[in-house]
Amino acid sequence: MKRALRVAALGFTAVLSACQVVGPDYQPPKDGAINRPDLQGELAGRS
């Protein structure tokens, strides 16, 4: 029981620290990688 509580506390701390690094208002780009010109062409399957 003590070990499970410790693991849960470490997981919660990791989530909080990740939120501080990324920020609460971070939104991943929706189609930013799709529209990149360097990803269009032969390597993207559009030859």
C-alpha distance matrix in Angstrom:
0.0 3.8 5.4 5.2 6.3 8.7 10.0 10.7 12.4 14.4 15.4 16.6 18.4 20.1 21.3 22.7 24.5 25.9 27.3 28.9 30.6 31.9 32.6 32.1 35.5 35.4 36.7 37.0 40.7 41.6 44.5 45.1 44.8 47.0 49.9 49.9 53.4 52.1 50.0 53.0 55.3 55.2 51.6 50.5 52.4 55.3 58.2
3.8 0.0 3.8 5.5 5.2 6.3 8.8 10.0 10.6 12.4 14.4 15.4 16.6 18.5 20.2 21.2 22.6 24.5 26.0 27.2 28.8 30.6 31.3 31.0 34.6 34.5 36.2 36.6 40.3 41.6 44.5 44.8 44.5 46.9 49.7 49.5 52.9 51.6 49.7 52.8 55.2 55.2 51.6 50.6 52.7 55.6 58.4
5.4 3.8 0.0 3.8 5.4 5.0 6.2 8.6 9.8 10.5 12.3 14.2 15.3 16.5 18.5 20.0 21.0 22.6 24.5 25.8 27.0 28.7 29.8 29.9 33.3 32.9 34.4 34.5 38.1 39.4 42.0 42.3 41.8 44.2 47.1 46.8 50.1 48.6 46.6 49.8 52.1 52.0 48.3 47.4 49.5 52.5 55.2
5.2 5.5 3.8 0.0 3.8 5.4 5.1 6.1 8.5 9.9 10.5 12.2 14.2 15.3 16.6 18.4 19.9 21.1 22.7 24.5 25.9 27.1 28.1 27.7 31.1 30.7 32.0 32.2 35.8 36.8 39.6 40.1 39.7 42.0 44.9 44.8 48.2 46.9 44.8 47.9 50.2 50.2 46.6 45.5 47.5 50.4 53.3
6.3 5.2 5.4 3.8 0.0 3.8 5.5 5.1 6.1 8.6 9.8 10.5 12.2 14.2 15.4 16.5 18.3 20.0 21.2 22.7 24.5 25.9 26.5 26.0 29.6 29.6 31.2 31.8 35.5 36.7 39.7 40.1 40.0 42.4 45.1 45.1 48.6 47.5 45.5 48.7 51.2 51.4 47.9 46.6 48.9 51.6 54.5
8.7 6.3 5.0 5.4 3.8 0.0 3.8 5.4 5.1 6.2 8.6 9.9 10.5 12.3 14.4 15.4 16.4 18.4 20.1 21.2 22.6 24.5 25.3 25.4 29.0 28.8 30.6 31.0 34.7 36.3 39.1 39.2 39.0 41.6 44.2 43.8 47.2 45.9 44.2 47.5 50.0 50.2 46.5 45.5 47.9 50.7 53.5
10.0 8.8 6.2 5.1 5.5 3.8 0.0 3.8 5.4 5.1 6.2 8.6 9.8 10.5 12.4 14.3 15.3 16.5 18.5 20.1 21.1 22.6 23.9 24.0 27.4 26.7 28.3 28.4 32.0 33.4 36.1 36.2 35.8 38.4 41.1 40.8 44.2 42.8 41.0 44.2 46.6 46.7 43.1 42.0 44.3 47.1 49.9
10.7 10.0 8.6 6.1 5.1 5.4 3.8 0.0 3.8 5.4 5.1 6.1 8.6 9.8 10.7 12.4 14.3 15.4 16.7 18.6 20.1 21.3 22.1 21.7 25.1 24.8 26.3 26.7 30.4 31.7 34.6 35.0 35.0 37.4 40.0 40.0 43.5 42.5 40.6 43.7 46.3 46.6 43.1 41.8 44.1 46.7 49.7
12.4 10.6 9.8 8.5 6.1 5.1 5.4 3.8 0.0 3.8 5.4 5.1 6.1 8.6 10.0 10.6 12.3 14.2 15.5 16.6 18.5 20.1 20.7 20.5 24.1 24.2 26.1 26.9 30.7 32.3 35.3 35.4 35.5 38.2 40.6 40.4 43.9 42.9 41.3 44.5 47.2 47.8 44.2 43.0 45.5 48.0 51.0
14.4 12.4 10.5 9.9 8.6 6.2 5.1 5.4 3.8 0.0 3.8 5.4 5.0 6.1 8.7 9.9 10.5 12.2 14.3 15.4 16.5 18.4 19.5 20.0 23.5 23.0 25.0 25.4 29.1 30.9 33.6 33.4 33.3 36.1 38.5 38.1 41.5 40.2 38.7 42.1 44.7 45.1 41.5 40.5 43.1 45.7 48.5
15.4 14.4 12.3 10.5 9.8 8.6 6.2 5.1 5.4 3.8 0.0 3.8 5.4 5.1 6.3 8.7 9.9 10.6 12.5 14.4 15.5 16.6 17.8 18.0 21.3 20.6 22.2 22.5 26.1 27.7 30.5 30.6 30.5 33.1 35.6 35.4 38.9 37.8 36.1 39.3 41.9 42.4 38.9 37.6 40.1 42.7 45.6
16.6 15.4 14.2 12.2 10.5 9.9 8.6 6.1 5.1 5.4 3.8 0.0 3.8 5.4 5.2 6.3 8.7 9.9 10.8 12.6 14.5 15.6 16.0 15.7 19.2 19.2 21.1 21.9 25.7 27.4 30.5 30.5 30.9 33.6 35.9 35.8 39.4 38.6 37.0 40.2 43.0 43.8 40.4 38.9 41.6 43.9 46.9
18.4 16.6 15.3 14.2 12.2 10.5 9.8 8.6 6.1 5.0 5.4 3.8 0.0 3.8 5.4 5.1 6.1 8.6 9.9 10.7 12.4 14.4 15.0 15.4 19.1 18.9 21.3 22.2 26.0 28.1 31.0 30.6 31.0 33.9 36.0 35.6 39.1 38.2 36.9 40.2 43.1 43.9 40.5 39.3 42.1 44.4 47.3
20.1 18.5 16.5 15.3 14.2 12.3 10.5 9.8 8.6 6.1 5.1 5.4 3.8 0.0 3.8 5.5 5.2 6.1 8.6 9.9 10.6 12.3 13.8 14.7 18.0 17.1 19.3 19.6 23.3 25.5 28.1 27.7 27.8 30.7 32.9 32.4 35.8 34.8 33.4 36.8 39.6 40.3 36.8 35.7 38.5 40.9 43.7
21.3 20.2 18.5 16.6 15.4 14.4 12.4 10.7 10.0 8.7 6.3 5.2 5.4 3.8 0.0 3.8 5.5 5.1 6.3 8.8 10.0 10.6 11.6 11.8 15.1 14.4 16.4 17.1 20.8 22.8 25.7 25.6 26.0 28.8 30.9 30.8 34.4 33.7 32.2 35.4 38.3 39.3 35.9 34.5 37.3 39.4 42.5
22.7 21.2 20.0 18.4 16.5 15.4 14.3 12.4 10.6 9.9 8.7 6.3 5.1 5.5 3.8 0.0 3.8 5.4 5.1 6.4 8.8 10.1 10.1 10.3 14.0 14.1 16.7 18.1 21.8 24.1 27.2 26.7 27.6 30.5 32.3 32.1 35.7 35.1 34.0 37.2 40.3 41.5 38.2 36.7 39.7 41.6 44.7
24.5 22.6 21.0 19.9 18.3 16.4 15.3 14.3 12.3 10.5 9.9 8.7 6.1 5.2 5.5 3.8 0.0 3.8 5.4 5.1 6.3 8.7 9.7 11.2 14.6 14.1 17.0 18.0 21.5 24.2 26.9 26.0 26.6 29.8 31.5 30.8 34.3 33.5 32.6 36.0 39.0 40.1 36.8 35.7 38.8 40.8 43.6
25.9 24.5 22.6 21.1 20.0 18.4 16.5 15.4 14.2 12.2 10.6 9.9 8.6 6.1 5.1 5.4 3.8 0.0 3.8 5.4 5.1 6.2 8.1 9.8 12.6 11.4 13.9 14.4 18.0 20.6 23.3 22.4 22.9 26.1 27.9 27.3 30.8 30.1 29.0 32.3 35.4 36.5 33.2 32.0 35.1 37.0 39.9
27.3 26.0 24.5 22.7 21.2 20.1 18.5 16.7 15.5 14.3 12.5 10.8 9.9 8.6 6.3 5.1 5.4 3.8 0.0 3.8 5.5 5.3 5.4 6.2 9.5 9.1 12.0 13.5 17.1 19.6 22.6 22.0 23.1 26.1 27.6 27.4 31.1 30.7 29.7 32.9 36.1 37.6 34.5 32.9 36.0 37.7 40.8
28.9 27.2 25.8 24.5 22.7 21.2 20.1 18.6 16.6 15.4 14.4 12.6 10.7 9.9 8.8 6.4 5.1 5.4 3.8 0.0 3.8 5.6 5.2 7.3 10.4 10.5 13.9 15.6 18.9 21.8 24.7 23.5 24.7 28.0 29.1 28.6 32.1 31.7 31.2 34.4 37.7 39.2 36.2 34.8 38.1 39.6 42.6
30.6 28.8 27.0 25.9 24.5 22.6 21.1 20.1 18.5 16.5 15.5 14.5 12.4 10.6 10.0 8.8 6.3 5.1 5.5 3.8 0.0 3.8 5.7 9.0 11.2 10.0 13.2 14.1 17.2 20.4 22.8 21.3 22.2 25.6 26.7 25.8 29.2 28.6 28.2 31.5 34.7 36.2 33.1 31.9 35.3 36.9 39.7
31.9 30.6 28.7 27.1 25.9 24.5 22.6 21.3 20.1 18.4 16.6 15.6 14.4 12.3 10.6 10.1 8.7 6.2 5.3 5.6 3.8 0.0 3.8 6.9 8.2 6.4 9.5 10.4 13.6 16.7 19.3 18.0 19.1 22.4 23.5 23.0 26.5 26.2 25.6 28.7 32.1 33.8 30.8 29.3 32.7 34.1 37.0
32.6 31.3 29.8 28.1 26.5 25.3 23.9 22.1 20.7 19.5 17.8 16.0 15.0 13.8 11.6 10.1 9.7 8.1 5.4 5.2 5.7 3.8 0.0 3.8 5.6 5.7 9.4 11.6 14.7 17.6 20.5 19.4 21.2 24.2 25.1 24.9 28.5 28.6 28.0 31.0 34.5 36.4 33.6 31.9 35.2 36.4 39.4
32.1 31.0 29.9 27.7 26.0 25.4 24.0 21.7 20.5 20.0 18.0 15.7 15.4 14.7 11.8 10.3 11.2 9.8 6.2 7.3 9.0 6.9 3.8 0.0 3.8 5.7 8.8 11.8 15.0 17.3 20.7 20.2 22.2 24.9 25.8 26.2 29.9 30.3 29.5 32.2 35.7 37.7 35.1 33.0 36.1 37.2 40.5
35.5 34.6 33.3 31.1 29.6 29.0 27.4 25.1 24.1 23.5 21.3 19.2 19.1 18.0 15.1 14.0 14.6 12.6 9.5 10.4 11.2 8.2 5.6 3.8 0.0 3.8 6.4 9.9 12.5 14.8 18.1 17.6 20.1 22.5 23.1 23.7 27.3 28.2 27.5 29.9 33.6 35.9 33.4 31.2 34.3 35.1 38.4
35.4 34.5 32.9 30.7 29.6 28.8 26.7 24.8 24.2 23.0 20.6 19.2 18.9 17.1 14.4 14.1 14.1 11.4 9.1 10.5 10.0 6.4 5.7 5.7 3.8 0.0 3.8 6.6 9.4 12.2 15.2 14.5 16.7 19.3 20.1 20.5 24.2 24.7 23.9 26.5 30.2 32.3 29.8 27.7 30.9 31.8 35.0
36.7 36.2 34.4 32.0 31.2 30.6 28.3 26.3 26.1 25.0 22.2 21.1 21.3 19.3 16.4 16.7 17.0 13.9 12.0 13.9 13.2 9.5 9.4 8.8 6.4 3.8 0.0 3.8 6.4 8.6 11.9 11.8 14.2 16.4 17.3 18.2 22.0 22.8 21.7 24.0 27.6 29.9 27.5 25.1 28.1 28.9 32.2
37.0 36.6 34.5 32.2 31.8 31.0 28.4 26.7 26.9 25.4 22.5 21.9 22.2 19.6 17.1 18.1 18.0 14.4 13.5 15.6 14.1 10.4 11.6 11.8 9.9 6.6 3.8 0.0 3.8 6.3 9.2 9.0 10.8 13.2 14.6 15.3 19.1 19.7 18.3 20.7 24.2 26.3 23.8 21.5 24.5 25.5 28.8
40.7 40.3 38.1 35.8 35.5 34.7 32.0 30.4 30.7 29.1 26.1 25.7 26.0 23.3 20.8 21.8 21.5 18.0 17.1 18.9 17.2 13.6 14.7 15.0 12.5 9.4 6.4 3.8 0.0 3.8 5.9 5.5 8.0 10.0 11.0 12.0 15.8 16.8 15.5 17.6 21.3 23.7 21.6 19.0 22.1 22.6 25.9
41.6 41.6 39.4 36.8 36.7 36.3 33.4 31.7 32.3 30.9 27.7 27.4 28.1 25.5 22.8 24.1 24.2 20.6 19.6 21.8 20.4 16.7 17.6 17.3 14.8 12.2 8.6 6.3 3.8 0.0 3.8 5.9 8.2 8.8 10.3 12.3 16.0 17.4 15.5 17.0 20.5 22.9 21.1 18.1 20.6 21.1 24.6
44.5 44.5 42.0 39.6 39.7 39.1 36.1 34.6 35.3 33.6 30.5 30.5 31.0 28.1 25.7 27.2 26.9 23.3 22.6 24.7 22.8 19.3 20.5 20.7 18.1 15.2 11.9 9.2 5.9 3.8 0.0 3.8 5.6 5.2 6.6 9.1 12.5 14.1 12.2 13.3 16.9 19.4 17.9 14.8 17.4 17.5 21.0
45.1 44.8 42.3 40.1 40.1 39.2 36.2 35.0 35.4 33.4 30.6 30.5 30.6 27.7 25.6 26.7 26.0 22.4 22.0 23.5 21.3 18.0 19.4 20.2 17.6 14.5 11.8 9.0 5.5 5.9 3.8 0.0 3.8 5.5 5.7 6.7 10.4 11.9 10.7 12.5 16.2 19.0 17.3 14.8 17.9 18.0 21.1
44.8 44.5 41.8 39.7 40.0 39.0 35.8 35.0 35.5 33.3 30.5 30.9 31.0 27.8 26.0 27.6 26.6 22.9 23.1 24.7 22.2 19.1 21.2 22.2 20.1 16.7 14.2 10.8 8.0 8.2 5.6 3.8 0.0 3.8 5.5 5.4 9.0 9.4 7.6 9.9 13.5 15.8 13.8 11.5 14.8 15.4 18.4
47.0 46.9 44.2 42.0 42.4 41.6 38.4 37.4 38.2 36.1 33.1 33.6 33.9 30.7 28.8 30.5 29.8 26.1 26.1 28.0 25.6 22.4 24.2 24.9 22.5 19.3 16.4 13.2 10.0 8.8 5.2 5.5 3.8 0.0 3.8 5.7 8.5 9.7 7.2 8.2 11.7 14.2 12.8 9.8 12.6 12.7 16.0
49.9 49.7 47.1 44.9 45.1 44.2 41.1 40.0 40.6 38.5 35.6 35.9 36.0 32.9 30.9 32.3 31.5 27.9 27.6 29.1 26.7 23.5 25.1 25.8 23.1 20.1 17.3 14.6 11.0 10.3 6.6 5.7 5.5 3.8 0.0 3.8 6.2 8.8 7.7 7.9 11.6 14.9 14.2 11.5 14.3 13.4 16.4
49.9 49.5 46.8 44.8 45.1 43.8 40.8 40.0 40.4 38.1 35.4 35.8 35.6 32.4 30.8 32.1 30.8 27.3 27.4 28.6 25.8 23.0 24.9 26.2 23.7 20.5 18.2 15.3 12.0 12.3 9.1 6.7 5.4 5.7 3.8 0.0 3.8 5.5 5.6 7.0 10.6 13.7 12.7 10.9 14.3 13.7 16.1
53.4 52.9 50.1 48.2 48.6 47.2 44.2 43.5 43.9 41.5 38.9 39.4 39.1 35.8 34.4 35.7 34.3 30.8 31.1 32.1 29.2 26.5 28.5 29.9 27.3 24.2 22.0 19.1 15.8 16.0 12.5 10.4 9.0 8.5 6.2 3.8 0.0 3.8 5.4 5.4 8.4 11.8 11.6 10.4 13.4 12.3 14.0
52.1 51.6 48.6 46.9 47.5 45.9 42.8 42.5 42.9 40.2 37.8 38.6 38.2 34.8 33.7 35.1 33.5 30.1 30.7 31.7 28.6 26.2 28.6 30.3 28.2 24.7 22.8 19.7 16.8 17.4 14.1 11.9 9.4 9.7 8.8 5.5 3.8 0.0 3.8 5.5 7.7 10.2 9.3 9.2 12.6 12.2 13.5
50.0 49.7 46.6 44.8 45.5 44.2 41.0 40.6 41.3 38.7 36.1 37.0 36.9 33.4 32.2 34.0 32.6 29.0 29.7 31.2 28.2 25.6 28.0 29.5 27.5 23.9 21.7 18.3 15.5 15.5 12.2 10.7 7.6 7.2 7.7 5.6 5.4 3.8 0.0 3.8 6.6 8.7 7.2 6.0 9.6 9.9 12.0
53.0 52.8 49.8 47.9 48.7 47.5 44.2 43.7 44.5 42.1 39.3 40.2 40.2 36.8 35.4 37.2 36.0 32.3 32.9 34.4 31.5 28.7 31.0 32.2 29.9 26.5 24.0 20.7 17.6 17.0 13.3 12.5 9.9 8.2 7.9 7.0 5.4 5.5 3.8 0.0 3.8 7.1 7.2 5.5 8.1 7.0 9.1
55.3 55.2 52.1 50.2 51.2 50.0 46.6 46.3 47.2 44.7 41.9 43.0 43.1 39.6 38.3 40.3 39.0 35.4 36.1 37.7 34.7 32.1 34.5 35.7 33.6 30.2 27.6 24.2 21.3 20.5 16.9 16.2 13.5 11.7 11.6 10.6 8.4 7.7 6.6 3.8 0.0 3.8 5.7 5.4 6.6 5.1 5.8
55.2 55.2 52.0 50.2 51.4 50.2 46.7 46.6 47.8 45.1 42.4 43.8 43.9 40.3 39.3 41.5 40.1 36.5 37.6 39.2 36.2 33.8 36.4 37.7 35.9 32.3 29.9 26.3 23.7 22.9 19.4 19.0 15.8 14.2 14.9 13.7 11.8 10.2 8.7 7.1 3.8 0.0 3.8 5.4 5.2 5.3 4.6
51.6 51.6 48.3 46.6 47.9 46.5 43.1 43.1 44.2 41.5 38.9 40.4 40.5 36.8 35.9 38.2 36.8 33.2 34.5 36.2 33.1 30.8 33.6 35.1 33.4 29.8 27.5 23.8 21.6 21.1 17.9 17.3 13.8 12.8 14.2 12.7 11.6 9.3 7.2 7.2 5.7 3.8 0.0 3.8 5.4 7.4 8.0
50.5 50.6 47.4 45.5 46.6 45.5 42.0 41.8 43.0 40.5 37.6 38.9 39.3 35.7 34.5 36.7 35.7 32.0 32.9 34.8 31.9 29.3 31.9 33.0 31.2 27.7 25.1 21.5 19.0 18.1 14.8 14.8 11.5 9.8 11.5 10.9 10.4 9.2 6.0 5.5 5.4 5.4 3.8 0.0 3.8 5.6 8.0
52.4 52.7 49.5 47.5 48.9 47.9 44.3 44.1 45.5 43.1 40.1 41.6 42.1 38.5 37.3 39.7 38.8 35.1 36.0 38.1 35.3 32.7 35.2 36.1 34.3 30.9 28.1 24.5 22.1 20.6 17.4 17.9 14.8 12.6 14.3 14.3 13.4 12.6 9.6 8.1 6.6 5.2 5.4 3.8 0.0 3.8 5.9
55.3 55.6 52.5 50.4 51.6 50.7 47.1 46.7 48.0 45.7 42.7 43.9 44.4 40.9 39.4 41.6 40.8 37.0 37.7 39.6 36.9 34.1 36.4 37.2 35.1 31.8 28.9 25.5 22.6 21.1 17.5 18.0 15.4 12.7 13.4 13.7 12.3 12.2 9.9 7.0 5.1 5.3 7.4 5.6 3.8 0.0 3.8
58.2 58.4 55.2 53.3 54.5 53.5 49.9 49.7 51.0 48.5 45.6 46.9 47.3 43.7 42.5 44.7 43.6 39.9 40.8 42.6 39.7 37.0 39.4 40.5 38.4 35.0 32.2 28.8 25.9 24.6 21.0 21.1 18.4 16.0 16.4 16.1 14.0 13.5 12.0 9.1 5.8 4.6 8.0 8.0 5.9 3.8 0.0
